[in-house]
Amino acid sequence: MSLEACLPVELQGPSASITRVAAGLSGAGVHRVDVAGQAFLLKISAGSESLAGWRRKLHVQKLAADAGLAPPVVHADEARRAVLSAYVVDRSFPAFYANPSTHEAALAELGRTLRRVHELQLPADADSKEPRAFLADTWSELERDFELPAFVADAVNRALAEPAPASERPVVLSHNDVNPTNLVYDGARILLLDWDTAGPNDPFYDLAAISVFLRMDEDTCRRLLAAHDAEKIPTLPARFTYDRRIVAVLCGATFLKLARNSGHAGALGGETLETTLSLGDFYQKLRSGHSSIGSADGQWSFGLALIKAGLVD
């Protein structure tokens, strides 16, 4: 398939430069398109994507874009399952959040942004997959043919066995993959990328997910929830702390699956919870250039660090 054919006619031609950016677990391909001084992102879904499923995802993405929560959708090609959106220059939300002088502003903006996500209209036909069901599917594939440390199985089995506390809030349209790589800060607002897994969920799930990836302590979590709710949160709700554990284990298992798909050999037999890097230590290796999430080893280490975070949280 010609990538140029996925573009609207007015952007096609010899001046269009198309560069592959990434490929995710879903098999979708993402490309940067530069033409006539403008930049775009082109996302082409996997060939197995049904038209109905693609339309549902596009509908949610447009809802978010129209609300200023995602980059504007420029063009959609049903036949090729392709979506072209505006490219937004990222000024780094992690840097905005980590800077002591802007930390509180970043935390408040993050909470308010996720509240706006949760205020979007929930489409009647939105796909729904309970996180534990997704974890069970991922685990059934992993444990079948991939050697893993014993503590990984313990963490997954514990997460699958633990009943979810009753939710005190109505189900909302949840992004379901709020991590730093899906946050774009343009200097004034936060936009979210990759709405493929968006669907009905408890509102605490998105908040719990980003709190895990940003290694928020209890007090910071309360301030995040306060920004989301626009009122003080004296104690962390049981559902939020439960979702933190589920997110850590589910995302850890997902990265272990990605490592396997990238050719990692699996456990060698000496890996323990104590010898596994913490999430903070893994991030330090990333910053120093000693690890990369784009490599099988980096995906393995990240997966184990997330599992560890789910056990010690």
N, C-alpha and C positions, 0 to 999 in steps of 0.2 A: 504494500500500500504506500502510495506517495504521501509523505507528510505534508507537502505543500498543498495537496488537494484537500486537506482538512481545514485550510484557511479560507476565509471569505475571498471572493474573487479580487477585490480591491487590494488585498495584501499579498496576492500571489505575484510571482515574477522573480527575475534573477537577483533582485536586491534583497530578497528575504533570506535571512540567515537563521537556520534552525539547529540548535544544539541540545543534545540529550542532557537532562539534569539528573533524573533518578528513575528507579523502578521499584515499586513497593511490593509488599506481600501479595496484594491482589492481582499483580501482573500488569497493572496499569503503567503506562509510560508517560513521563513528564518531560517536556521540551521547552526551552526558552526560544522565543521567536523575536528577532530584531529586524525591523523593516521601516524604512523612511523615518528614522529617528525615534521610533516608538518601540516599546518592549512589551511582550505578552508572554503568558504561559499557556502552553497547549498540553492538555491531558487527554490521552487516548485510553479508553478502558480496555480490559482484556477481552479477547475474542469470545470468551464464554459468557460475557455479560449479556443478559437478556435485555431486550428493548424496554420492557416494562420496568425492570430494575434500574436501568440507566435513566429513564424518564423520572422515576421517583427521586433519584439522587440529584438530578439536574433541578428539579422543582425546589428541593430544599436549598441547594446552593444559590438559586436565584432569590429565594426568600431572604437568605442571609445577606446576599449582595445588595438587594433593594433596601435593606435595613442598615446598610453601612457596616456590616459585620464581616464581610468577605469582599475580595476584589470584584469589581464589576465584571459580569459575564458579557463578552463582546460578540461571541458567535458560538453556535451549537450545531453539530452535524450528526443527525440521528443515524444515518447509514453507516458512518464510520465510528460512532460512539465517541465523538471528539468534542471537547469543550475548550474554547479559547477565552481566557480571562486576562484582564489588565495585569501587568507586572507592577508590583508595589515595591519600592526600594525599602529594604529592611534596615532600620537603624538599631536593631538588636534589643529585643525586650529583655533578655537576660542581663545585658549591661545596664539598662534602665533600672531593673529590679535590684541588681547587685550594688549599684552606686549608693552609698549611705545618704547622699544629699537628695536622691530622688526615689529612694526605696519605698517610702510610705505612699508617695504619689503613684508609683507603679502598682503597688498592692491594691490601692483603692480603685485605680482604673481597671485592673484585672477583675476585681469583684463586680464592678458595675457592668463591665463588658459581658461577663457570663450571665448576669441577671438579664441583660437585653437578649442574649441568646435564648434564655429560658422563657422569655416573654413572646417569642415568635409563635405564630399559629402552628399547632401540631397537625400535620396533614393526616387525614383519615386513613390513608393507605401507607403511612410510614412503616418501614421495616422495623420489627422489634426482635431483639435477641438478648435475652437476659445474660449478664456477664458471666455467671457461673456456667451457663450452657455453652458459651463461647470457650471458656476455659476447659470444660470437659472435652469438647471437640479437639482443641489444640493438644491437650494432654494425651488423649487416646492415640493421636498420631505420633507424638513424641516418644512415649514410653514403649511403643511397638518396636522401634528400630534405632534408638539412640541412647548411648550410655550416658547416664546423668548421676551427679552426686546424690547420696541418700537424702540429704536435707531438702533437695528439690522436690522429691516425691512426698516427703513429709509436709512441706508447705502447701503443695497442690492438694493433697488429700484433705488436709485441714481446712483449706479454703472451700473445697467442694462439700465438705460435711457440715460446715458452720451455717446455720440458718440465718437468713438476713433479718435484722430487726424490722419490725413493722415501720413502714414509712408514714410520717405525719404530714407529708406534702403530696400534692397531686403530681402525677407524671407530667413531664414537660418534654419539649423537643430538646434533646441533649446532643451535643457535638460528639461525645463519646470517645474522643481522641485528643484531649487537650494536653499537649506536651509542648515544650519550648520550640521544637522544630515546626510546629503548626501555628505559632504565634508570630505575626509580623507587626512590628511597631514602626509607624511611619513618622514618628516625631510628635504626633498629636493624638493618635488613637491606636487601638489594638485591633487588628483584623485576624480572623482565623482562616486557615487553609485546610484543604482536604476534609470535605464534609461527607465522604463516602460511608462512614459508619454512623452517621447521625441518625437518631431515631428516638422513640419513647424511652425515657429512663427517669430515675429519681434525680432531682436537681443537684443532690449532693455529689453525684458521681463525677461530674465535670470538675467541681471544686476539689474533690478528693484527689483526682488524677493530677492536676497541676500542683497540688500541695506535696504530692510524693516526688514528682520530678524536680521541684525546686527545694526539696528537703526542708519544708517549713516545720518549725517547732509548734508546740501547742498554742502558744500565745499568738504567733503569726497566723495560724489557721483560724483562730477566733476573729482576728481582724479582717481576714479575707472574707469569712462568712458575714461579718458585720457590714462590710462594703457591699456584698451581694444583697443582703436583706435590708440595708439602710437602717439597722438598729443593732444595739449591742447584743453580743452572744456570750452569756456568762459561762456556759460550759459547752464542750463539743458534743453534738448529738451522737447517739449511739450509731445511727445509720451512717453518719459521716466517717466515723472511725472504722466501721466495718468496710465501707467502700474503699478506704485507704488500703486496707489489707488486700482486698480483692484486686484493686488496680495494680498494686505492686506485683502480686503473684501472676496475674494475667499478662501484664506487659513483660514481666520477666520470662514467662513461658513463650511468649510471642518472639522475643529476641533470641531465645535458645532455638526455636524453630527456624528463625532466619539464619542463625549460625550454621545449623545443620544443612539448610538449603544452599549455603555458601561453601560447603565442603568441610566444615569443622569435624574433627574425628570424634568428639565427645569426651567424656570423662576418662581420665587415665587411672583413677583409683585412689588418688591421694587427696582429692579435694574435700575440704570440710567447711562448715559454716565459719569457723574461726579463721581459716586461711583465705577465705573469700574476701575480695575487696569490698569495702563499704561503698555506698553510692558516692559519698564525698571523695573518697580516694580514687574512685574510677574517674570522676569528673576532673580531678587534678591530672591524671594521666592524659586525658583528652586535651586539656589546656596546654600541657607541656609537649604535646605531639608524640607521646609514647604509645598512644592507642588511637584507633579510629573506628567509629561505628560502621564505616563502610567496609570493614574487613571482617572475616569470619571470627578471628580471635577477639576483636573488639565487641562484636555482637554477643559472643559467648560471655565475655567478662561483664558486659552491661546486663545481660540476662540474669547472671548469677547475683550481681549486686542488687538488682531490683527484687529478686526472690528473697535475698537477705533482708532487705528493707521491710518486706512484708512479714518476716518472722520476728523482727526485733522492734517493730513499730509499737 
